[in-house]
């Protein structure tokens, strides 16, 4: 195989694992959750001010990027002997903000309404999304943990794995993840997907939705 061909293949593999919305993660069937709780278990369930989730999306090819924040409505982390064993984070989807339009309040409100509509996140029927930890191991790439859990959006629950820095102290637990991206169709978010008949190319939405978790809990 020619060197140039090998380089092209490696570059293609790199692009397949990354997107403008973050490192792509694979979705698989939801895993069983095993709760580890003893008399010594410490529970952290008060959300500290400043906790949020970043979201990112774009039109096809990464053009017209859209981004903003979401906020947690409830969360609970169980710690045994200084190690996180279980965690549930619920996100209030109606807290979703749009930040990419700056001071253009009219366009911001229009996109926000569309994101919350039945076309996309359908928050009237599904007001919350949820991530529930199923496993945590040693991380890579500057992150101390590899986090696996069940992500529920709309009526679908899938298992994903991403890297994060998980820090435990006597007073709080913080989770700061890498920028990662899911394939929205895995969660039945299929509005204006590539290949939809009759939809102009400029209205096609990229398959990836990116997230970054930045959440701190206290006792």
matplotlib code that plots the C-alpha trace (Angstrom):
import matplotlib.pyplot as plt

x = [0.0, 1.3, 2.2, -0.2, -3.0, -2.2, -2.2, -5.5, -7.1, -5.7, -7.0, -10.4, -10.5, -9.6, -12.4, -14.9, -14.1, -14.3, -16.8, -17.2, -19.4, -16.8, -15.3, -17.9, -19.1, -20.8, -24.3, -25.1, -27.9, -28.6, -26.7, -28.0, -27.5, -26.1, -26.5, -23.7, -24.8, -23.7, -23.8, -20.5, -21.8, -21.7, -24.4, -23.9, -27.2, -27.1, -26.3, -23.8, -24.3, -22.5, -23.2, -24.3, -24.1, -22.9, -24.7, -23.5, -25.0, -24.7, -26.1, -24.6, -20.8, -20.4, -21.7, -23.9, -22.9, -25.4, -24.6, -25.8, -26.4, -28.7, -29.1, -29.6, -32.9, -31.7, -28.6, -27.3, -23.8, -22.9, -19.3, -17.9, -14.4, -13.7, -14.7, -17.9, -20.1, -23.3, -24.6, -27.8, -28.0, -31.3, -31.4, -34.4, -34.7, -36.8, -33.7, -32.0, -30.4, -29.2, -26.1, -24.7, -26.9, -25.5, -27.9, -30.4, -33.2, -35.8, -33.7, -32.6, -36.2, -37.2, -34.5, -35.1, -38.8, -38.0, -35.5, -38.1, -40.8, -42.0, -39.6, -36.6, -36.5, -40.3, -40.1, -43.8, -43.8, -40.2, -39.3, -36.2, -33.2, -31.1, -27.7, -27.2, -23.8, -23.2, -19.4, -16.3, -12.7, -9.4, -9.5, -7.1, -5.9, -5.6, -8.8, -8.8, -11.9, -13.7, -17.4, -20.1, -23.8, -27.3, -28.3, -32.1, -33.4, -37.0, -38.1, -34.8, -32.1, -28.6, -25.3, -22.4, -18.8, -16.8, -13.8, -14.1, -12.2, -14.1, -12.9, -14.1, -13.4, -15.0, -17.3, -18.1, -18.0, -17.2, -17.5, -16.0, -16.2, -14.4, -16.3, -18.2, -20.8, -23.7, -25.4, -28.9, -30.7, -29.8, -32.2, -34.9, -34.1, -34.6, -35.8, -34.1, -31.7, -29.4, -31.3, -34.7, -36.7, -37.6, -35.4, -32.9, -29.3, -28.9, -31.7, -30.2, -29.0, -25.7, -26.1, -24.0, -25.1, -22.2, -22.2, -19.8, -20.7, -19.6, -21.4, -20.5, -22.5, -22.3, -23.8]
y = [0.0, 3.4, 5.7, 8.4, 5.9, 4.9, 8.5, 9.1, 6.1, 7.1, 10.7, 9.4, 7.2, 10.3, 12.3, 9.5, 9.6, 13.4, 16.1, 19.8, 19.0, 16.9, 13.4, 11.0, 8.3, 5.1, 4.2, 0.7, -1.1, 0.3, -1.5, -2.8, -0.4, -1.9, 0.3, 0.1, 1.6, 0.8, 2.5, 4.3, 5.5, 9.3, 11.0, 14.3, 15.7, 19.5, 21.1, 23.9, 27.2, 27.4, 23.8, 23.3, 21.3, 22.8, 21.6, 22.1, 21.4, 22.6, 22.3, 19.7, 20.0, 21.9, 25.2, 27.6, 26.3, 26.5, 26.3, 27.1, 25.6, 23.4, 23.1, 20.2, 19.8, 17.1, 14.9, 12.4, 10.9, 8.0, 7.7, 4.7, 4.9, 8.0, 6.4, 7.3, 4.1, 5.5, 8.8, 10.1, 13.5, 14.8, 17.8, 20.2, 20.5, 23.6, 25.5, 25.1, 28.4, 29.5, 31.7, 31.7, 34.7, 37.1, 40.1, 39.0, 38.2, 37.5, 34.8, 33.3, 33.0, 31.4, 28.7, 28.1, 27.5, 25.1, 23.1, 22.6, 21.7, 18.2, 18.5, 18.1, 17.7, 17.8, 19.1, 19.2, 15.4, 14.8, 17.7, 16.0, 14.0, 11.7, 10.2, 7.3, 5.9, 2.2, 2.0, 4.1, 3.2, 4.9, 7.5, 8.6, 11.8, 13.9, 12.7, 10.6, 8.7, 6.8, 7.2, 4.7, 5.2, 5.2, 8.4, 8.9, 11.5, 11.5, 7.9, 6.2, 5.1, 4.1, 3.4, 5.7, 6.1, 9.4, 10.7, 13.1, 14.5, 13.2, 14.8, 13.7, 15.7, 15.7, 18.5, 18.0, 16.0, 17.6, 16.1, 17.9, 15.9, 16.1, 17.5, 14.5, 14.0, 11.6, 10.6, 12.1, 9.4, 6.9, 8.8, 9.2, 12.9, 12.7, 16.1, 17.2, 14.3, 13.9, 12.1, 13.4, 13.9, 17.4, 19.1, 21.6, 20.9, 24.1, 23.0, 19.6, 19.3, 17.5, 14.1, 15.0, 16.7, 17.7, 17.9, 18.9, 18.2, 20.6, 19.7, 20.0, 18.6, 19.1, 17.1]
z = [0.0, -0.9, 1.9, 0.7, 0.7, 4.3, 5.4, 3.7, 5.5, 8.9, 8.3, 7.4, 10.5, 12.6, 11.0, 11.6, 15.4, 15.7, 14.8, 15.2, 18.3, 20.1, 20.1, 18.8, 21.2, 20.3, 21.5, 22.6, 24.5, 28.0, 30.7, 34.1, 37.0, 40.2, 43.2, 45.8, 49.1, 52.7, 56.1, 55.1, 51.7, 51.4, 49.2, 47.4, 46.0, 46.3, 42.9, 43.3, 41.5, 38.3, 37.3, 33.7, 30.5, 27.2, 24.0, 20.4, 17.0, 13.4, 10.0, 7.6, 7.2, 10.4, 9.1, 11.1, 14.5, 17.3, 21.0, 24.4, 27.9, 29.9, 33.6, 36.0, 37.9, 40.2, 40.8, 43.2, 43.5, 45.9, 47.1, 48.8, 50.4, 48.3, 45.0, 43.0, 42.7, 41.4, 39.9, 38.4, 36.7, 35.4, 33.1, 32.8, 29.0, 29.3, 30.7, 27.3, 26.2, 22.8, 22.8, 19.3, 18.0, 20.6, 21.1, 18.4, 20.8, 18.1, 16.3, 19.6, 20.7, 17.4, 17.6, 21.3, 20.6, 17.7, 19.8, 22.5, 20.0, 18.9, 15.9, 18.2, 22.0, 22.5, 26.0, 26.6, 26.5, 27.7, 30.0, 31.4, 30.1, 32.3, 32.6, 35.0, 35.8, 35.3, 35.4, 36.0, 35.3, 34.7, 32.0, 29.2, 27.5, 30.6, 32.2, 35.3, 34.6, 31.8, 32.5, 31.2, 31.7, 30.3, 28.6, 28.2, 25.7, 24.6, 24.8, 24.1, 26.5, 25.3, 26.9, 26.1, 27.4, 27.7, 29.6, 32.5, 35.4, 38.5, 41.7, 45.2, 48.4, 51.8, 50.8, 47.1, 44.0, 40.6, 37.1, 34.2, 31.0, 27.7, 24.7, 23.3, 20.6, 20.2, 17.0, 17.4, 15.4, 18.1, 20.4, 17.7, 17.0, 13.2, 12.1, 8.8, 8.5, 5.5, 2.8, 3.8, 0.6, -0.3, 2.3, 0.8, 1.8, 3.7, 6.1, 6.8, 10.5, 11.2, 12.8, 15.9, 19.0, 21.3, 25.1, 27.9, 31.5, 34.2, 37.4, 41.1, 43.9, 47.7, 50.6]

ax = plt.figure().add_subplot(projection="3d")
ax.plot(x, y, z, "-o")
ax.set_aspect("equal")
plt.show()
